[in-house]
Amino acid sequence: MTTEYIPLTTQAKERPNTNMADRRVTAVLVVSPEEPDEEEKQIREDFEDRLRERGVELKELELEEGVTVVTVSAGFELMCKCAEEIKLSLPTVAECYEIEDEGEDGIIDKIMGFFETDQEVDYISAPFRWDKKELFAGIEDPDTFFRSSLRSFLTHHILIRTDVSKKKDTSDGINIRGLNYLKLKGVYTDVFILHDRPSTLHRRKAFKEVDEDSKVVDPRKELWDSWKLWYKFQPLWKIRNYFGEKIAFYFAWIELYIMTLILPTIFGIIVFVYGIVYSGREIDLEQGLETSVTTALYDAFTVFNNPATPWFSLALCIWGTLFVEQWKRRSNSLKYEWDVSNFEQLEPDRPQFYGSKTRKNPITEEEEWYYPFYRLYLKISFSVLTIAFMVLLVIASTLGVIVFRAAFNAGQWLVPEPSAATLAALNNDTLAAAMKTEHKERNDLYTSVLSSVLNALAIMLLGFVYEKLAYILTNWENHRTQTAYDDALIIKLFAFQFVNNYASLIYIAFFKEGVSGTDDESGGMFGNPKWKDTCGYTDSGGNPLCYPMLVMQVAVLLILKPMPKFCKDVCLPIVLGLISKLKNRGNNDNVEAVNAGPEKTTELIDIIEEDRKLIAGDTDFTLSEYTEKCIMYGIIMLFGTVFPLAPLVALICNMVDVRVDGYRILWKNRRYIAQRAEDIGIWQYILELLNMVGVVVNSLILAFTLKGSPSIIYKEGKDGGNEYEPWMVAFAFEHVCFALKFIVSYIIPDVPSDVQFKMRKEQFQVNQLFEKGQPKKDSKPSPNGDSNPAV
């Protein structure tokens, strides 16, 4: 046996019943390197004094390059009082009730069990009460009572709500002058939460007798060992215990999305193969290259337009409803199991929220600050008008680029046509025609490149301005809770992304053929037949056909859309890791931030330095992830009809991305501050909106874009055209889809019946427990999934 000392405690004044579990370092504050003025010194002194008064231990440390940090260790009693204040539901000692099926598990249950990665028990939970603490499971062990994510959440909650103001003042728009206020003032430049480390490095007490052969248990490694198994379900409980409910809900959503994508993927492959067989075309690449690469590609894309296309479109619309309804059931099950069913009702105010008036709370009858609804309504109305104006600017910039391309193609301004004298000097009509064709093709190429560059620059500029404006407006609106703030911000940002990603596709699908024209004297913009934006392909009758171009655009967008994120999350860290290894070659004592795995670090300073050098991700990890996935989901729902392989592309991308994200947030990024949530928020309504819009767009595509399609919606008339009017096709398809979607959503209940029963049973058991106050005598393991101490 050996005696091991791990210097992770802060040397503050001793308090009764204080041990290592009570003083675990959770957060680190980075002090500004600049010399503070008197006001900043006083603010920092007041803030840290008030933290110590509340029971938080602080210690100042010096890191590399003269960086000063302050470690934060919140006491167990303080976290318990904080949990009671925010009405945090925690597991009780009541017996957990499970609905038992009769007989043995069936084949399906055994198969599903093979893919399971979570073995956690769902305890009966109740809002924590300090005076009834003996009724909560695991209270006797402060080291494991709070799971890792709750320690992060409660510590950060204490920091942002420790007020340094001496009197109520909202003149500067800040209600609580806590950590966020000090960061705004420049007192602290950064704050981050430490990742958990192997348990053998961090003892429950400062001195501990440990067995040299004891097993090293690393919470992160245990999580990753389950997470990296791509053929199994994700360890959602472990993710929740480490990162909090908000991130866990995202991974639960993406898991269900991946699983449900399998059906439309199979159907899409079948439609694609059927299209190849039905078309009877064999793509001869050599012949295609001899004629035109573009023509060969267009011929290849026409295999997607076959008699099975309307059925695939209908299946996609129904699948979207099935996916959303299944997610509602999954979400309601998880919110019950994770004890966040009433989170939004009990959610505390944002520290940035400020009230302009006081009133008596109708429930507690205490004085509270509030913000008049009419003022919030006026601000939101102004924000809507501003956002609408910015969206119109995006549409105007897109149309401007289209007009620019048509005008330059008509005028041959970038590469002027050869003069008549030059052509006459050739004295050869064939050479003259070839020269004119060559100049036109060069002009079209340069014009396309220039217009694409201008379009990209416009999108980047407007996107930068729009994002800044969205944050400014949302902050100005003064939302009371973080959920309301996030929902308002998401609506603004997604409105831009919707127009930015779908405007060009809608233009190609429904408007481009109108300006292409059938000959030199028809079509064109503004009545000018020379200003054309051609589709580049015509049908057998010489009519412009933009359907193949739409297929190409959808395919390219689906494939290239994830590329920037892949390069940022995968390629860039690999390159930085190689550079770091080259720099540190021969220096074995150096701790590499790019390889922040389960290193056997023995000093707190090394641990802080290691985590400080990790990549600082966005404040809200889920915002960019939901945006990217919902944009791709929208492409499938709106334009999947023209590209049946879209679900396959999305399935592959999501399966790769979800594991990359897991590895990134565990090993490459700083630990995200745990946030609680009861669902995916406004994103669920965005999904339903995309489903509704998808029905309309698909019906219009079938009726107008795929005109002449050899299917049930096409019947050749006497004049050779479609006997069915396009608007009749759109109207019929849209009504059938909406009717089926309504039936599906009606017959699938949002809350599973077993969850409804468990909720009633749990309420009864909690009432009985608190009335009798008789905890169980036998001890239980920690219900919070934090059996091993961390930093």
Rosetta blueprint (number, residue, H / E / L):
1 M L
2 T E
3 T E
4 E E
5 Y E
6 I L
7 P L
8 L L
9 T L
10 T L
11 Q L
12 A L
13 K L
14 E L
15 R L
16 P L
17 N L
18 T L
19 N L
20 M L
21 A H
22 D H
23 R H
24 R L
25 V L
26 T L
27 A E
28 V E
29 L E
30 V E
31 V E
32 S L
33 P L
34 E L
35 E L
36 P L
37 D L
38 E H
39 E H
40 E H
41 K H
42 Q H
43 I H
44 R H
45 E H
46 D H
47 F H
48 E H
49 D H
50 R H
51 L H
52 R H
53 E H
54 R H
55 G L
56 V E
57 E E
58 L E
59 K E
60 E E
61 L E
62 E E
63 L L
64 E H
65 E H
66 G H
67 V L
68 T E
69 V E
70 V E
71 T E
72 V E
73 S E
74 A E
75 G L
76 F H
77 E H
78 L H
79 M H
80 C H
81 K H
82 C H
83 A H
84 E H
85 E H
86 I L
87 K L
88 L L
89 S E
90 L E
91 P E
92 T E
93 V L
94 A L
95 E L
96 C L
97 Y L
98 E L
99 I L
100 E L
101 D L
102 E L
103 G L
104 E L
105 D L
106 G L
107 I H
108 I H
109 D H
110 K H
111 I H
112 M H
113 G H
114 F H
115 F H
116 E L
117 T L
118 D L
119 Q L
120 E L
121 V L
122 D L
123 Y L
124 I L
125 S E
126 A E
127 P E
128 F L
129 R L
130 W H
131 D H
132 K H
133 K H
134 E H
135 L H
136 F E
137 A L
138 G L
139 I L
140 E L
141 D L
142 P H
143 D H
144 T H
145 F H
146 F L
147 R L
148 S H
149 S H
150 L H
151 R H
152 S H
153 F H
154 L H
155 T H
156 H H
157 H H
158 I H
159 L H
160 I H
161 R L
162 T L
163 D L
164 V L
165 S L
166 K L
167 K L
168 K L
169 D L
170 T L
171 S L
172 D L
173 G L
174 I L
175 N L
176 I L
177 R L
178 G L
179 L H
180 N H
181 Y H
182 L H
183 K H
184 L H
185 K H
186 G L
187 V L
188 Y E
189 T E
190 D E
191 V E
192 F E
193 I E
194 L L
195 H L
196 D L
197 R L
198 P L
199 S H
200 T H
201 L H
202 H L
203 R L
204 R L
205 K L
206 A L
207 F E
208 K E
209 E E
210 V E
211 D L
212 E L
213 D L
214 S L
215 K L
216 V L
217 V L
218 D L
219 P H
220 R H
221 K H
222 E H
223 L H
224 W H
225 D H
226 S H
227 W H
228 K L
229 L L
230 W L
231 Y L
232 K L
233 F L
234 Q L
235 P L
236 L H
237 W H
238 K H
239 I H
240 R H
241 N H
242 Y H
243 F H
244 G L
245 E H
246 K H
247 I H
248 A H
249 F H
250 Y H
251 F H
252 A H
253 W H
254 I H
255 E H
256 L H
257 Y H
258 I H
259 M H
260 T H
261 L H
262 I H
263 L H
264 P H
265 T H
266 I H
267 F H
268 G H
269 I H
270 I H
271 V H
272 F H
273 V H
274 Y H
275 G H
276 I H
277 V H
278 Y H
279 S H
280 G L
281 R L
282 E L
283 I L
284 D L
285 L H
286 E H
287 Q H
288 G H
289 L H
290 E H
291 T H
292 S L
293 V H
294 T H
295 T H
296 A H
297 L H
298 Y H
299 D H
300 A H
301 F H
302 T H
303 V H
304 F H
305 N L
306 N L
307 P L
308 A L
309 T H
310 P H
311 W H
312 F H
313 S H
314 L H
315 A H
316 L H
317 C H
318 I H
319 W H
320 G H
321 T H
322 L H
323 F H
324 V H
325 E H
326 Q H
327 W H
328 K H
329 R H
330 R H
331 S H
332 N H
333 S H
334 L H
335 K H
336 Y H
337 E H
338 W L
339 D L
340 V L
341 S L
342 N L
343 F H
344 E H
345 Q H
346 L H
347 E L
348 P L
349 D L
350 R L
351 P L
352 Q L
353 F L
354 Y L
355 G L
356 S L
357 K E
358 T E
359 R E
360 K E
361 N L
362 P L
363 I L
364 T L
365 E L
366 E L
367 E E
368 E E
369 W E
370 Y E
371 Y L
372 P L
373 F H
374 Y H
375 R H
376 L H
377 Y H
378 L H
379 K H
380 I H
381 S H
382 F H
383 S H
384 V H
385 L H
386 T H
387 I H
388 A H
389 F H
390 M H
391 V H
392 L H
393 L H
394 V H
395 I H
396 A H
397 S H
398 T H
399 L H
400 G H
401 V H
402 I H
403 V H
404 F H
405 R H
406 A H
407 A H
408 F H
409 N H
410 A H
411 G H
412 Q L
413 W L
414 L L
415 V L
416 P L
417 E L
418 P L
419 S L
420 A H
421 A H
422 T H
423 L H
424 A H
425 A H
426 L H
427 N L
428 N L
429 D H
430 T H
431 L H
432 A H
433 A H
434 A H
435 M H
436 K H
437 T H
438 E H
439 H H
440 K H
441 E H
442 R H
443 N H
444 D H
445 L H
446 Y H
447 T H
448 S H
449 V H
450 L H
451 S H
452 S H
453 V H
454 L H
455 N H
456 A H
457 L H
458 A H
459 I H
460 M H
461 L H
462 L H
463 G H
464 F H
465 V H
466 Y H
467 E H
468 K H
469 L H
470 A H
471 Y H
472 I H
473 L H
474 T H
475 N H
476 W H
477 E H
478 N L
479 H L
480 R L
481 T L
482 Q H
483 T H
484 A H
485 Y H
486 D H
487 D H
488 A H
489 L H
490 I H
491 I H
492 K H
493 L H
494 F H
495 A H
496 F H
497 Q H
498 F H
499 V H
500 N H
501 N H
502 Y H
503 A H
504 S H
505 L H
506 I H
507 Y H
508 I H
509 A H
510 F H
511 F L
512 K H
513 E H
514 G H
515 V H
516 S H
517 G L
518 T L
519 D L
520 D L
521 E L
522 S L
523 G L
524 G L
525 M E
526 F L
527 G L
528 N E
529 P L
530 K L
531 W L
532 K L
533 D L
534 T L
535 C L
536 G L
537 Y L
538 T E
539 D L
540 S L
541 G L
542 G L
543 N L
544 P E
545 L L
546 C L
547 Y H
548 P H
549 M H
550 L H
551 V H
552 M H
553 Q H
554 V H
555 A H
556 V H
557 L H
558 L H
559 I H
560 L H
561 K L
562 P L
563 M H
564 P H
565 K H
566 F H
567 C H
568 K H
569 D H
570 V H
571 C H
572 L H
573 P H
574 I H
575 V H
576 L H
577 G H
578 L H
579 I H
580 S H
581 K H
582 L H
583 K H
584 N L
585 R L
586 G L
587 N L
588 N L
589 D L
590 N L
591 V L
592 E L
593 A H
594 V H
595 N H
596 A L
597 G L
598 P L
599 E L
600 K L
601 T L
602 T L
603 E L
604 L H
605 I H
606 D H
607 I H
608 I H
609 E H
610 E H
611 D H
612 R H
613 K L
614 L L
615 I E
616 A L
617 G L
618 D L
619 T L
620 D L
621 F H
622 T H
623 L H
624 S H
625 E H
626 Y H
627 T H
628 E H
629 K H
630 C H
631 I H
632 M H
633 Y H
634 G H
635 I H
636 I H
637 M H
638 L H
639 F H
640 G H
641 T H
642 V H
643 F L
644 P L
645 L L
646 A H
647 P H
648 L H
649 V H
650 A H
651 L H
652 I H
653 C H
654 N H
655 M H
656 V H
657 D H
658 V H
659 R H
660 V H
661 D H
662 G H
663 Y H
664 R H
665 I H
666 L H
667 W H
668 K H
669 N E
670 R L
671 R E
672 Y L
673 I L
674 A L
675 Q L
676 R L
677 A L
678 E L
679 D L
680 I L
681 G L
682 I L
683 W H
684 Q H
685 Y H
686 I H
687 L H
688 E H
689 L H
690 L H
691 N H
692 M H
693 V H
694 G H
695 V H
696 V H
697 V H
698 N H
699 S H
700 L H
701 I H
702 L H
703 A H
704 F H
705 T H
706 L L
707 K L
708 G L
709 S L
710 P L
711 S L
712 I L
713 I L
714 Y L
715 K L
716 E E
717 G L
718 K L
719 D L
720 G L
721 G L
722 N E
723 E L
724 Y L
725 E L
726 P H
727 W H
728 M H
729 V H
730 A H
731 F H
732 A H
733 F H
734 E H
735 H H
736 V H
737 C H
738 F H
739 A H
740 L H
741 K H
742 F H
743 I H
744 V H
745 S H
746 Y H
747 I H
748 I L
749 P L
750 D L
751 V L
752 P L
753 S H
754 D H
755 V H
756 Q H
757 F H
758 K H
759 M H
760 R H
761 K H
762 E H
763 Q H
764 F H
765 Q H
766 V H
767 N H
768 Q H
769 L H
770 F H
771 E H
772 K H
773 G L
774 Q L
775 P L
776 K L
777 K L
778 D L
779 S L
780 K L
781 P L
782 S L
783 P L
784 N L
785 G L
786 D L
787 S L
788 N L
789 P L
790 A L
791 V L
